[in-house]
Amino acid sequence: MAKSYPKSSFVGIDKEDCFLASEIPRNSDLLKGLPFKDNTFDYVHSRGMYSYFSIVEWQQVVEELRRVTKPGGYVELVVTFIQARGGDVYNIPENLGDYLTGFDDLTTDYVSTLIGWRGRIGHLTCKIWSPHIWPLCKFMGWTEEEYDVIKPSEHKTWSNIYYAFGMKPLV
């Protein structure tokens, strides 16, 4: 994205301590508030954070993203839902757009992809996802036996990637 918009500046924050150091505290607690003034950013993107918070906390997180977004700026939420024969890895809101109530130009949709089966795309997706599935299961307190249920190449695992974005109103 930085290459496409060279005059822009980007700030990244992650729940995990896995990215390069920056001026921003690495593990900023969204529930306590981000270290930014109101109306700071033109675009705020959240990906993969849903599983870290309860539904009540998730609404609080989205409100914090709204707070730091400038009027006329956009908030985008992306949540991945993984399904295998054994069940869900975690549940997502039935309608991700509900969290952006009051935003203008609201768009919600999803894309589906296979993980680990049915040809080249499934195998490539598996390579991308495999390093993330077991850590996610461990974070959620799953045992290895529960993890075995969703081994992608054996159980025709698939993923829906849901997204919602909208513009913070000008007033």
C-alpha positions in Angstrom: 0.0 0.0 0.0 2.9 2.4 0.8 4.2 1.9 -2.8 0.8 2.8 -4.2 0.5 5.9 -2.0 4.1 7.2 -1.6 3.0 10.6 -0.1 1.1 8.9 2.7 2.4 7.8 6.0 1.4 4.5 7.6 1.1 3.4 11.3 0.8 -0.3 12.2 -0.2 -1.7 15.5 -0.5 -5.4 16.3 -1.9 -7.4 19.2 1.2 -9.7 18.9 4.7 -8.5 19.4 5.8 -9.5 15.9 6.5 -6.4 13.9 9.4 -3.9 13.6 9.8 -1.4 16.3 8.3 2.0 15.8 7.4 5.1 17.8 4.0 3.6 18.5 3.7 1.2 21.5 3.6 -2.2 19.9 0.8 -3.7 22.0 -1.4 -0.7 22.4 -4.5 -1.7 24.2 -7.5 -0.8 22.1 -9.8 -1.2 25.2 -7.8 1.5 27.0 -7.6 3.7 23.9 -5.1 4.2 21.2 -2.4 6.8 21.7 -3.8 9.1 19.0 -5.9 12.3 19.0 -9.5 12.2 17.8 -9.8 12.5 14.0 -6.2 11.6 13.2 -6.4 9.1 10.3 -8.0 9.2 6.8 -8.2 5.4 6.7 -8.2 2.8 9.5 -8.0 -0.9 8.7 -8.6 -3.7 11.2 -7.8 -7.3 10.2 -8.0 -10.5 12.2 -8.7 -8.8 15.6 -12.2 -10.1 16.2 -11.0 -13.3 17.9 -9.1 -11.4 20.6 -12.2 -9.7 22.0 -15.6 -10.5 23.4 -18.6 -9.2 21.4 -19.0 -6.3 23.9 -15.3 -5.5 23.7 -15.4 -5.7 19.9 -18.0 -2.9 19.8 -15.7 -0.8 22.1 -12.8 -1.5 19.7 -14.8 -0.4 16.7 -15.8 2.8 18.6 -12.1 3.5 19.2 -11.3 3.0 15.5 -14.2 5.4 14.8 -12.7 8.0 17.2 -9.3 8.1 15.6 -10.8 8.4 12.0 -11.2 11.8 10.5 -14.7 12.9 9.3 -14.8 11.7 5.7 -12.3 9.0 6.4 -12.9 5.3 6.1 -12.9 2.4 8.6 -12.5 -1.1 7.2 -13.1 -4.3 9.2 -11.9 -7.7 7.9 -12.7 -10.9 9.7 -11.8 -14.4 8.6 -14.1 -17.3 9.4 -12.6 -20.8 9.0 -14.8 -23.9 8.7 -13.9 -27.5 8.7 -15.9 -30.7 9.1 -15.3 -30.5 12.8 -16.7 -27.1 13.4 -15.9 -23.4 13.6 -12.6 -22.0 14.7 -14.4 -19.0 15.9 -17.6 -17.2 15.2 -17.9 -13.8 13.5 -20.8 -11.4 13.8 -23.6 -12.3 11.5 -23.4 -8.9 9.9 -20.0 -7.2 10.3 -21.6 -4.0 8.9 -23.7 -3.7 12.1 -20.6 -2.5 13.9 -20.3 0.4 11.5 -23.8 1.7 12.1 -23.9 5.4 11.3 -21.2 5.3 8.7 -22.0 6.5 5.2 -21.4 4.5 2.0 -21.4 1.3 4.0 -20.3 -1.8 2.0 -20.3 -5.4 3.4 -19.5 -8.6 1.6 -17.2 -11.7 1.8 -15.0 -13.8 -0.4 -14.5 -17.6 0.0 -11.4 -19.7 -0.5 -10.5 -23.3 -0.1 -7.7 -24.2 2.2 -5.5 -27.2 1.3 -7.6 -29.0 -1.3 -8.9 -28.9 -4.8 -5.9 -27.8 -6.8 -3.3 -25.1 -6.8 -5.3 -22.3 -5.3 -6.3 -24.5 -2.3 -2.7 -25.6 -1.7 -1.4 -22.0 -2.0 -4.0 -20.8 0.5 -3.0 -23.6 2.8 0.6 -22.5 2.7 -0.5 -19.0 3.7 -2.9 -20.2 6.5 -1.1 -23.2 8.0 1.4 -21.2 10.2 -1.6 -19.2 11.6 -4.1 -22.0 12.4 -2.3 -23.8 15.2 -1.2 -20.5 17.0 -4.8 -19.3 16.8 -6.1 -22.6 18.3 -3.5 -22.4 21.1 -4.6 -18.8 21.8 -8.1 -20.0 22.1 -7.1 -22.8 24.5 -7.6 -25.7 22.1 -5.9 -29.0 22.7 -3.9 -30.8 19.9 -6.9 -33.2 19.6 -9.3 -30.4 18.9 -6.8 -28.9 16.4 -6.6 -32.2 14.6 -10.3 -31.8 13.6 -9.5 -28.8 11.3 -6.2 -30.0 9.6 -6.9 -28.3 6.3 -5.6 -30.8 3.8 -7.5 -33.7 5.5 -10.8 -32.1 6.2 -11.7 -29.9 3.2 -11.2 -26.7 5.2 -12.4 -23.4 3.7 -12.4 -19.8 4.7 -14.8 -16.9 4.3 -13.2 -13.5 4.6 -15.8 -11.0 5.6 -15.3 -7.3 5.2 -17.2 -4.1 5.9 -16.1 -0.5 5.3 -17.8 2.8 5.5 -17.1 6.6 5.6 -17.3 8.4 8.9 -19.8 11.2 8.4 -18.6 14.7 7.8 -20.7 16.0 10.7 
